[in-house]
């Protein structure tokens, strides 16, 4: 398989699981209905994380009087949001193409001449 063939098809980590296991979408670098849905889910998860952050920040300020169940609720929402954001970051990182290898190994540094 050539490098171009390897790059023409890839697996995209989706922002949801299948029976608790990571779910992937095989694509050929084309936009599909499922990839657009995954984009919308990611955008929704990012927006939800921003809302959770805004709601929970005052809960941990000095002087906040919270019950243990309230603190657990905040911690659970933060953990959920962080978990989702890490999956999004991993998925997007996997879709960043690798740096191209230079055609020749010559250095552009004049000191190497």
Biotite code that builds the C-alpha atoms (Angstrom):
import biotite.structure as struc

atoms = struc.array([
    struc.Atom([0.000, 0.000, 0.000], chain_id="A", res_id=1, res_name="UNK", atom_name="CA", element="C"),
    struc.Atom([1.406, 3.369, -0.974], chain_id="A", res_id=2, res_name="UNK", atom_name="CA", element="C"),
    struc.Atom([1.398, 6.376, 1.301], chain_id="A", res_id=3, res_name="UNK", atom_name="CA", element="C"),
    struc.Atom([-1.380, 8.021, -0.756], chain_id="A", res_id=4, res_name="UNK", atom_name="CA", element="C"),
    struc.Atom([-3.535, 4.895, -0.489], chain_id="A", res_id=5, res_name="UNK", atom_name="CA", element="C"),
    struc.Atom([-3.002, 4.817, 3.270], chain_id="A", res_id=6, res_name="UNK", atom_name="CA", element="C"),
    struc.Atom([-4.071, 8.454, 3.578], chain_id="A", res_id=7, res_name="UNK", atom_name="CA", element="C"),
    struc.Atom([-7.107, 8.081, 1.306], chain_id="A", res_id=8, res_name="UNK", atom_name="CA", element="C"),
    struc.Atom([-9.012, 6.034, 3.892], chain_id="A", res_id=9, res_name="UNK", atom_name="CA", element="C"),
    struc.Atom([-8.962, 6.397, 7.645], chain_id="A", res_id=10, res_name="UNK", atom_name="CA", element="C"),
    struc.Atom([-10.934, 5.608, 10.762], chain_id="A", res_id=11, res_name="UNK", atom_name="CA", element="C"),
    struc.Atom([-12.557, 8.496, 12.590], chain_id="A", res_id=12, res_name="UNK", atom_name="CA", element="C"),
    struc.Atom([-13.105, 8.116, 16.307], chain_id="A", res_id=13, res_name="UNK", atom_name="CA", element="C"),
    struc.Atom([-16.735, 9.065, 16.891], chain_id="A", res_id=14, res_name="UNK", atom_name="CA", element="C"),
    struc.Atom([-17.931, 11.114, 19.887], chain_id="A", res_id=15, res_name="UNK", atom_name="CA", element="C"),
    struc.Atom([-20.070, 8.255, 21.194], chain_id="A", res_id=16, res_name="UNK", atom_name="CA", element="C"),
    struc.Atom([-19.519, 4.638, 22.170], chain_id="A", res_id=17, res_name="UNK", atom_name="CA", element="C"),
    struc.Atom([-20.931, 1.348, 20.970], chain_id="A", res_id=18, res_name="UNK", atom_name="CA", element="C"),
    struc.Atom([-21.734, -0.846, 23.992], chain_id="A", res_id=19, res_name="UNK", atom_name="CA", element="C"),
    struc.Atom([-19.179, 1.100, 26.033], chain_id="A", res_id=20, res_name="UNK", atom_name="CA", element="C"),
    struc.Atom([-16.422, 0.664, 23.439], chain_id="A", res_id=21, res_name="UNK", atom_name="CA", element="C"),
    struc.Atom([-15.031, 3.332, 21.097], chain_id="A", res_id=22, res_name="UNK", atom_name="CA", element="C"),
    struc.Atom([-16.958, 3.662, 17.842], chain_id="A", res_id=23, res_name="UNK", atom_name="CA", element="C"),
    struc.Atom([-15.199, 4.402, 14.556], chain_id="A", res_id=24, res_name="UNK", atom_name="CA", element="C"),
    struc.Atom([-16.316, 5.539, 11.122], chain_id="A", res_id=25, res_name="UNK", atom_name="CA", element="C"),
    struc.Atom([-14.366, 4.374, 8.075], chain_id="A", res_id=26, res_name="UNK", atom_name="CA", element="C"),
    struc.Atom([-14.202, 7.166, 5.524], chain_id="A", res_id=27, res_name="UNK", atom_name="CA", element="C"),
    struc.Atom([-12.346, 8.004, 2.348], chain_id="A", res_id=28, res_name="UNK", atom_name="CA", element="C"),
    struc.Atom([-11.713, 11.622, 3.338], chain_id="A", res_id=29, res_name="UNK", atom_name="CA", element="C"),
    struc.Atom([-15.210, 12.531, 2.216], chain_id="A", res_id=30, res_name="UNK", atom_name="CA", element="C"),
    struc.Atom([-18.007, 14.253, 4.055], chain_id="A", res_id=31, res_name="UNK", atom_name="CA", element="C"),
    struc.Atom([-20.833, 11.854, 4.852], chain_id="A", res_id=32, res_name="UNK", atom_name="CA", element="C"),
    struc.Atom([-24.132, 12.111, 6.681], chain_id="A", res_id=33, res_name="UNK", atom_name="CA", element="C"),
    struc.Atom([-22.631, 10.249, 9.641], chain_id="A", res_id=34, res_name="UNK", atom_name="CA", element="C"),
    struc.Atom([-19.500, 12.437, 9.728], chain_id="A", res_id=35, res_name="UNK", atom_name="CA", element="C"),
    struc.Atom([-21.669, 15.590, 9.719], chain_id="A", res_id=36, res_name="UNK", atom_name="CA", element="C"),
    struc.Atom([-23.743, 14.127, 12.558], chain_id="A", res_id=37, res_name="UNK", atom_name="CA", element="C"),
    struc.Atom([-20.535, 13.421, 14.492], chain_id="A", res_id=38, res_name="UNK", atom_name="CA", element="C"),
    struc.Atom([-19.457, 17.050, 13.904], chain_id="A", res_id=39, res_name="UNK", atom_name="CA", element="C"),
    struc.Atom([-22.788, 18.271, 15.322], chain_id="A", res_id=40, res_name="UNK", atom_name="CA", element="C"),
    struc.Atom([-22.503, 15.977, 18.360], chain_id="A", res_id=41, res_name="UNK", atom_name="CA", element="C"),
    struc.Atom([-18.952, 17.237, 19.002], chain_id="A", res_id=42, res_name="UNK", atom_name="CA", element="C"),
    struc.Atom([-20.116, 20.855, 18.772], chain_id="A", res_id=43, res_name="UNK", atom_name="CA", element="C"),
    struc.Atom([-22.952, 20.098, 21.193], chain_id="A", res_id=44, res_name="UNK", atom_name="CA", element="C"),
    struc.Atom([-20.568, 18.385, 23.629], chain_id="A", res_id=45, res_name="UNK", atom_name="CA", element="C"),
    struc.Atom([-18.187, 21.354, 23.533], chain_id="A", res_id=46, res_name="UNK", atom_name="CA", element="C"),
    struc.Atom([-21.073, 23.763, 24.170], chain_id="A", res_id=47, res_name="UNK", atom_name="CA", element="C"),
    struc.Atom([-22.337, 21.604, 27.044], chain_id="A", res_id=48, res_name="UNK", atom_name="CA", element="C"),
    struc.Atom([-18.851, 21.523, 28.591], chain_id="A", res_id=49, res_name="UNK", atom_name="CA", element="C"),
    struc.Atom([-18.705, 25.332, 28.478], chain_id="A", res_id=50, res_name="UNK", atom_name="CA", element="C"),
    struc.Atom([-22.077, 25.524, 30.236], chain_id="A", res_id=51, res_name="UNK", atom_name="CA", element="C"),
    struc.Atom([-21.022, 22.985, 32.881], chain_id="A", res_id=52, res_name="UNK", atom_name="CA", element="C"),
    struc.Atom([-17.844, 24.962, 33.511], chain_id="A", res_id=53, res_name="UNK", atom_name="CA", element="C"),
    struc.Atom([-19.809, 28.196, 33.900], chain_id="A", res_id=54, res_name="UNK", atom_name="CA", element="C"),
    struc.Atom([-22.271, 26.555, 36.302], chain_id="A", res_id=55, res_name="UNK", atom_name="CA", element="C"),
    struc.Atom([-19.694, 24.759, 38.433], chain_id="A", res_id=56, res_name="UNK", atom_name="CA", element="C"),
    struc.Atom([-17.069, 27.506, 38.799], chain_id="A", res_id=57, res_name="UNK", atom_name="CA", element="C"),
    struc.Atom([-19.059, 29.392, 41.483], chain_id="A", res_id=58, res_name="UNK", atom_name="CA", element="C"),
    struc.Atom([-19.654, 26.108, 43.299], chain_id="A", res_id=59, res_name="UNK", atom_name="CA", element="C"),
    struc.Atom([-15.968, 25.815, 44.216], chain_id="A", res_id=60, res_name="UNK", atom_name="CA", element="C"),
    struc.Atom([-15.326, 29.433, 45.154], chain_id="A", res_id=61, res_name="UNK", atom_name="CA", element="C"),
    struc.Atom([-14.245, 30.206, 48.687], chain_id="A", res_id=62, res_name="UNK", atom_name="CA", element="C"),
    struc.Atom([-17.296, 30.669, 50.855], chain_id="A", res_id=63, res_name="UNK", atom_name="CA", element="C"),
    struc.Atom([-19.593, 28.478, 48.727], chain_id="A", res_id=64, res_name="UNK", atom_name="CA", element="C"),
    struc.Atom([-21.865, 26.460, 50.977], chain_id="A", res_id=65, res_name="UNK", atom_name="CA", element="C"),
    struc.Atom([-22.556, 23.216, 49.137], chain_id="A", res_id=66, res_name="UNK", atom_name="CA", element="C"),
    struc.Atom([-23.786, 19.871, 50.291], chain_id="A", res_id=67, res_name="UNK", atom_name="CA", element="C"),
    struc.Atom([-21.926, 16.671, 49.501], chain_id="A", res_id=68, res_name="UNK", atom_name="CA", element="C"),
    struc.Atom([-24.565, 15.646, 46.903], chain_id="A", res_id=69, res_name="UNK", atom_name="CA", element="C"),
    struc.Atom([-24.189, 19.042, 45.184], chain_id="A", res_id=70, res_name="UNK", atom_name="CA", element="C"),
    struc.Atom([-20.416, 18.671, 45.022], chain_id="A", res_id=71, res_name="UNK", atom_name="CA", element="C"),
    struc.Atom([-20.782, 15.133, 43.662], chain_id="A", res_id=72, res_name="UNK", atom_name="CA", element="C"),
    struc.Atom([-23.180, 16.406, 41.001], chain_id="A", res_id=73, res_name="UNK", atom_name="CA", element="C"),
    struc.Atom([-20.660, 19.059, 39.972], chain_id="A", res_id=74, res_name="UNK", atom_name="CA", element="C"),
    struc.Atom([-17.797, 16.560, 39.920], chain_id="A", res_id=75, res_name="UNK", atom_name="CA", element="C"),
    struc.Atom([-19.803, 14.087, 37.816], chain_id="A", res_id=76, res_name="UNK", atom_name="CA", element="C"),
    struc.Atom([-20.763, 16.736, 35.252], chain_id="A", res_id=77, res_name="UNK", atom_name="CA", element="C"),
    struc.Atom([-17.153, 17.958, 35.040], chain_id="A", res_id=78, res_name="UNK", atom_name="CA", element="C"),
    struc.Atom([-15.876, 14.390, 34.610], chain_id="A", res_id=79, res_name="UNK", atom_name="CA", element="C"),
    struc.Atom([-18.461, 13.693, 31.889], chain_id="A", res_id=80, res_name="UNK", atom_name="CA", element="C"),
    struc.Atom([-17.544, 16.877, 30.044], chain_id="A", res_id=81, res_name="UNK", atom_name="CA", element="C"),
    struc.Atom([-13.808, 16.324, 30.337], chain_id="A", res_id=82, res_name="UNK", atom_name="CA", element="C"),
    struc.Atom([-14.154, 12.733, 29.118], chain_id="A", res_id=83, res_name="UNK", atom_name="CA", element="C"),
    struc.Atom([-16.117, 13.885, 26.065], chain_id="A", res_id=84, res_name="UNK", atom_name="CA", element="C"),
    struc.Atom([-13.635, 16.678, 25.315], chain_id="A", res_id=85, res_name="UNK", atom_name="CA", element="C"),
    struc.Atom([-10.709, 14.254, 25.504], chain_id="A", res_id=86, res_name="UNK", atom_name="CA", element="C"),
    struc.Atom([-12.396, 11.968, 22.953], chain_id="A", res_id=87, res_name="UNK", atom_name="CA", element="C"),
    struc.Atom([-12.971, 14.972, 20.672], chain_id="A", res_id=88, res_name="UNK", atom_name="CA", element="C"),
    struc.Atom([-9.335, 16.033, 21.031], chain_id="A", res_id=89, res_name="UNK", atom_name="CA", element="C"),
    struc.Atom([-8.114, 12.501, 20.282], chain_id="A", res_id=90, res_name="UNK", atom_name="CA", element="C"),
    struc.Atom([-10.389, 12.213, 17.256], chain_id="A", res_id=91, res_name="UNK", atom_name="CA", element="C"),
    struc.Atom([-9.321, 15.550, 15.835], chain_id="A", res_id=92, res_name="UNK", atom_name="CA", element="C"),
    struc.Atom([-5.668, 14.822, 16.549], chain_id="A", res_id=93, res_name="UNK", atom_name="CA", element="C"),
    struc.Atom([-5.931, 11.579, 14.591], chain_id="A", res_id=94, res_name="UNK", atom_name="CA", element="C"),
    struc.Atom([-7.298, 13.513, 11.605], chain_id="A", res_id=95, res_name="UNK", atom_name="CA", element="C"),
    struc.Atom([-4.378, 15.949, 11.461], chain_id="A", res_id=96, res_name="UNK", atom_name="CA", element="C"),
    struc.Atom([-2.188, 14.800, 8.596], chain_id="A", res_id=97, res_name="UNK", atom_name="CA", element="C"),
    struc.Atom([1.399, 13.949, 9.480], chain_id="A", res_id=98, res_name="UNK", atom_name="CA", element="C"),
    struc.Atom([4.163, 16.297, 8.478], chain_id="A", res_id=99, res_name="UNK", atom_name="CA", element="C"),
    struc.Atom([5.357, 15.613, 4.960], chain_id="A", res_id=100, res_name="UNK", atom_name="CA", element="C"),
    struc.Atom([8.762, 14.005, 4.689], chain_id="A", res_id=101, res_name="UNK", atom_name="CA", element="C"),
    struc.Atom([11.226, 16.154, 2.742], chain_id="A", res_id=102, res_name="UNK", atom_name="CA", element="C"),
    struc.Atom([12.029, 14.793, -0.729], chain_id="A", res_id=103, res_name="UNK", atom_name="CA", element="C"),
    struc.Atom([15.723, 15.020, -0.090], chain_id="A", res_id=104, res_name="UNK", atom_name="CA", element="C"),
    struc.Atom([17.532, 14.921, 3.200], chain_id="A", res_id=105, res_name="UNK", atom_name="CA", element="C"),
    struc.Atom([19.529, 18.097, 2.535], chain_id="A", res_id=106, res_name="UNK", atom_name="CA", element="C"),
    struc.Atom([19.496, 20.603, 5.321], chain_id="A", res_id=107, res_name="UNK", atom_name="CA", element="C"),
    struc.Atom([18.404, 24.186, 4.763], chain_id="A", res_id=108, res_name="UNK", atom_name="CA", element="C"),
    struc.Atom([20.809, 25.255, 7.472], chain_id="A", res_id=109, res_name="UNK", atom_name="CA", element="C"),
    struc.Atom([23.756, 27.083, 5.843], chain_id="A", res_id=110, res_name="UNK", atom_name="CA", element="C"),
    struc.Atom([26.035, 25.806, 8.623], chain_id="A", res_id=111, res_name="UNK", atom_name="CA", element="C"),
    struc.Atom([25.669, 22.272, 7.243], chain_id="A", res_id=112, res_name="UNK", atom_name="CA", element="C"),
    struc.Atom([27.212, 23.208, 3.872], chain_id="A", res_id=113, res_name="UNK", atom_name="CA", element="C"),
])
